[in-house]
Amino acid sequence: MIGGGQLARMMIPPAVELGISLSVLAETAGSSASLAATTIGDYRDVDVVLAFAAEVDVITFDHEHAPPTVLAALAATGIPIRPGPHALAVAQDKVFMRERLTQIGAPVPSWARVSGPAELAGFLAAHGGSAVVKTPRGGYDGKGVRVVRDPSAVDDWFAASAGEALLAEQFVPFRRELAQLVARRPSGELAAWPLVETVQEGGVCAEVFAPAPAAETLATRARELAAHIAESLDVTGVLAVELFETEDGGLLVNELAMRPHNTGHWSIDGAVTSQFEQHLRAVLDLPLGDPSPTAPVSVMVNILGGPSGERMPDRYGEAMAAHPEVKLHSYDKDSRPGRKVGHLTATGDDLAEVLGRARAAAEFFKG
Amino acid sequence: MIGGGQLARMMIPPAVELGISLSVLAETAGSSASLAATTIGDYRDVDVVLAFAAEVDVITFDHEHAPPTVLAALAATGIPIRPGPHALAVAQDKVFMRERLTQIGAPVPSWARVSGPAELAGFLAAHGGSAVVKTPRGGYDGKGVRVVRDPSAVDDWFAASAGEALLAEQFVPFRRELAQLVARRPSGELAAWPLVETVQEGGVCAEVFAPAPAAETLATRARELAAHIAESLDVTGVLAVELFETEDGGLLVNELAMRPHNTGHWSIDGAVTSQFEQHLRAVLDLPLGDPSPTAPVSVMVNILGGPSGERMPDRYGEAMAAHPEVKLHSYDKDSRPGRKVGHLTATGDDLAEVLGRARAAAEFFKG
């Protein structure tokens, strides 16, 4: 696995349980996935990546940032790369993602490439005076995304873009955000978790409700849409499709991720097969596990670092005493305000009750 | 954790999820828990153990074999040892175990110390001509246990015992075998999993049914008995109490183990808090997790090595395709006939149905 963040970390438990050897190329010695790190190095350095790849049977990723040059050099060695470079290219560039989604008939917000303030002004005028502008590459957790009403609001991005266009999108007045995760093997076998509802705060995933409440017909459409995308783009491993439910009850694709995703963390404690085990199975071309939920309702709440600088386990005493039934997950990261340092999951029969417990447990880790 | 077997291995996933640093003193480089091994050395060597202990905050064990001299040296350093040496001494010596259980009023089979064939002949005569004879130390998985009808049948043990008595026990004509696992913190907080039924083959645990069927009143008595033992012996961490259900519906204590136990492996997939997470919480003196089952029925089946020498993952393709819902656990061990190399767990609503699926999945790993 290229990348040593919390997604690589959360791959360790299923790898241990299944007896699969997991090797991680981490950027730093103190990474979240350091226990499985076999190489410390820069994933943008072809020599580093090729040396790492020589020791493993299949390559996968905990982020979308591996440069095309590195992917091409890896592909030339013949080692299986899952997801493959052609699929990853779609996840790596938001303009290309919109192009490909449009080509395959997936519903997306109205969008355009904008190469400067004048083009952006035209897009704003055509879309009620507001738009969401995104840098094509490198964004995550709200970074690289701005809601814009004035074309000068992204002058810094235009200045830095070296002529590369930005992505302008219609500002979608959605009812709520949803996410559909599926996993797909090279053979084509596909498994879908239930559609989930996600609550974002400041562009960062805050809470996930699994399954999404009151979404029976939406769930079928979302599953079919995600399967269509996975097949059309030949994705292997986990594919996360972030969706808007529009005010008229439609679905629009917001973003794609081709790896385990924050909106699937609930599956560690709430599904027969977690997204991390499933990703392992899929990239190893093993038969997929049952993605069924193990409880009627699961709620995941992210734990963000606070100003105190305390680490998540520093608060275990009180949190565990009050909530012996809540599952706590620490990413072993130093706390910084706004940084994802862990998450927790509660399960039960009733969304309001489960959400109440999950939020109450999360309170112990705030501030 | 002293000992690098599969119990240490299965402690890695909850340690990763909770963000707790787990260090293992393993005997060999290729141990089952090698991922967490920070020291390779002999747990009987005081210097090795003291050097390891200097790097950790609390000591626990994946087996009962740490010698009293090592435990005494550890205790002298002031590092917390959980379970403590006084508790471990009871688990280490089957004669002492019988003495202490008798002292605290726990029901046990009729027993005696026997120092030679003459004493054993007397015991046999008083108990219908048969007895179970055990070596006080070092036995596991049926090793060090013989059913005896002739006093000469353990002459080799008497010859090797250097004057130390063997344990002779009444042969109990039991209805079935059960196990009650509890976890206890230094503060005294205690949590109990459901009573389970265990099926042994050749002295080795083969299957576990959780909860034990048709055992409502027995379950209450077993829980109270295990709590009484844990408190009386001041056990910290997981305590496994192996029990016989006698033909008249009584309970007798067969063996104790003061660590996660084969009869608790179902809890990884079938309980809110697994025995491995709970052991970590208990030995770190953190509040205990909820031991409730997450499904009405869980069945665990052990996977033993076969003559083919194939490793468990070699058979994943067929097993996973046929049973996407079954949870597979490999201990990353070379297969040898009779060696425990992994286990699997199925969950559901009906014991017969779940057992059928678990056994069908286990068939893929036989031979």
Chai-1 contact restraints between the chains, C-beta under 6 A:
chainA,res_idxA,chainB,res_idxB,connection_type,confidence,min_distance_angstrom,max_distance_angstrom,comment,restraint_id
A,I12,B,V16,contact,1.0,0.0,6.0,A-B,restraint_1
A,P13,B,P13,contact,1.0,0.0,6.0,A-B,restraint_2
A,P13,B,V16,contact,1.0,0.0,6.0,A-B,restraint_3
A,V16,B,I12,contact,1.0,0.0,6.0,A-B,restraint_4
A,V16,B,P13,contact,1.0,0.0,6.0,A-B,restraint_5
A,E17,B,H329,contact,1.0,0.0,6.0,A-B,restraint_6
A,G19,B,P313,contact,1.0,0.0,6.0,A-B,restraint_7
A,G19,B,S330,contact,1.0,0.0,6.0,A-B,restraint_8
A,G19,B,D332,contact,1.0,0.0,6.0,A-B,restraint_9
A,V272,B,E325,contact,1.0,0.0,6.0,A-B,restraint_10
A,L286,B,Y316,contact,1.0,0.0,6.0,A-B,restraint_11
A,L286,B,M320,contact,1.0,0.0,6.0,A-B,restraint_12
A,P287,B,M320,contact,1.0,0.0,6.0,A-B,restraint_13
A,P287,B,A321,contact,1.0,0.0,6.0,A-B,restraint_14
A,G289,B,P324,contact,1.0,0.0,6.0,A-B,restraint_15
A,D290,B,P324,contact,1.0,0.0,6.0,A-B,restraint_16
A,D290,B,E325,contact,1.0,0.0,6.0,A-B,restraint_17
A,T294,B,T294,contact,1.0,0.0,6.0,A-B,restraint_18
A,P313,B,G19,contact,1.0,0.0,6.0,A-B,restraint_19
A,Y316,B,L286,contact,1.0,0.0,6.0,A-B,restraint_20
A,M320,B,L286,contact,1.0,0.0,6.0,A-B,restraint_21
A,M320,B,P287,contact,1.0,0.0,6.0,A-B,restraint_22
A,A321,B,P287,contact,1.0,0.0,6.0,A-B,restraint_23
A,P324,B,G289,contact,1.0,0.0,6.0,A-B,restraint_24
A,P324,B,D290,contact,1.0,0.0,6.0,A-B,restraint_25
A,E325,B,V272,contact,1.0,0.0,6.0,A-B,restraint_26
A,E325,B,D290,contact,1.0,0.0,6.0,A-B,restraint_27
A,H329,B,E17,contact,1.0,0.0,6.0,A-B,restraint_28
A,S330,B,G19,contact,1.0,0.0,6.0,A-B,restraint_29
A,D332,B,G19,contact,1.0,0.0,6.0,A-B,restraint_30
